[in-house]
Amino acid sequence: MTGERWRNVASGAAVGAGLAVLAAFLGEVRAPAGLLLGLIVAGGVAGAFRRSWVALRVGAGALAVLIAACLVTPVLRGPLASLTLSEPPVRADAIVVLGGGVQCGTRTLDVSSQARLLRGLELWRAGYAPVLTLSEQSGLIGPRDCPKIDALEREMIRALYPSGGPTLVTLRNVTTTRDEAARVRDLARARGWTRMLLVTSPSHSRRAAALFRAQGVPVVSVPAPEPLLDGTLPSPHDRLRALRILTYEGLSRVKAALGGTPER
C-alpha cells in the first residue's frame, strides 16, 4: 500500500471517528463505543479505495453544509413542530406523567421531568382527573445509586402539597415509553379506566401517543411546555437543541423499525 493510500486510510478513519462523535452528540447515544469503532473502521476501509474515499469526503462535506444551514437558519422549525401532538384536555380517569431524567449528582429532577410533573399537577388542580401515574425509573445515565424518578417526583409533590395532593400510582420497572404504555394498559384494564391524559415533552408527544394507542390505551395528548428551547428557533442555541432533538427522535424510530427497543 502506497504512502498516499495509507494517509487516505488514516484520514478516512478520522472522518469516521468524527461522524461517530457527531452522532453521539446529536443523537444523545448512551453507549457510542461500538458505533465509534464501526465508523472508524468503515472510514478507514473507505479511504483505501479511491471511489469510496471521494464519496466519503463529498458526503462529509454535504453533512457539514446541512448542519451549518440548520444552525444559521430556523429551517428546522417545521420538522420540530411535526413531533408535537397537542390536544385539548378533557375529563379523564388518570393523568399519565411519563418519566424523563434526573441529575444524579445533585439528586434532582432535570428540567424536562419537572415540566412534565408540573403540567400533570396543573391538570389535576383543574379537576381533569384525580390520579397521577409516575414511573419508577432510574436515571438513564449515571451511577447505580442514581435516585428513582418517581421518588424525586413524590418529594416534590409532598413539598408542594404537604397536607394533600393527587392520588399517586407508580408504574414499576419501566425503562422505555413502550414499558409505560404496557403498565398503563394493565392498570386501565384492572381499574376500569377508559380515558387517560398523556403528559410528556412536546417533541416526544406524537411518538408517545402512538405507542400508547398501539397498546390499546385511549389517551389524550396534553404535552408540557418545552423548557429547553424556544420553538420559534430564534438563536443558534435553540437550533442546535432542535437538531439534537430531531436526530434523537429519528434514531429512535430507526431503532424501533429495526426491531430494537425504542429510546425514551
Secondary structure, 3 states (H helix, E strand, C coil): CCHHHHHHHHHHHHHHHHHHHHHHHHHCCCCCHHHHHHHHHHHHHHHCCHHHHHHHHHHHHHHHHHHHHHHHCCCCHHHHHCCCCCCCCCCCCEEEECCCCEECCCCEECHHHHHHHHHHHHHHHCCCCCEEEEECCCCCCCCCCCCCHHHHHHHHHHHHCCCCCCEEEEECCCCCHHHHHHHHHHHHHHHCCCCEEEECCHHHHHHHHHHHHHCCCCEEECCCCCCCCCCCCCCHHHHHHHHHHHHHHHHHHHHHHCCCCCCC
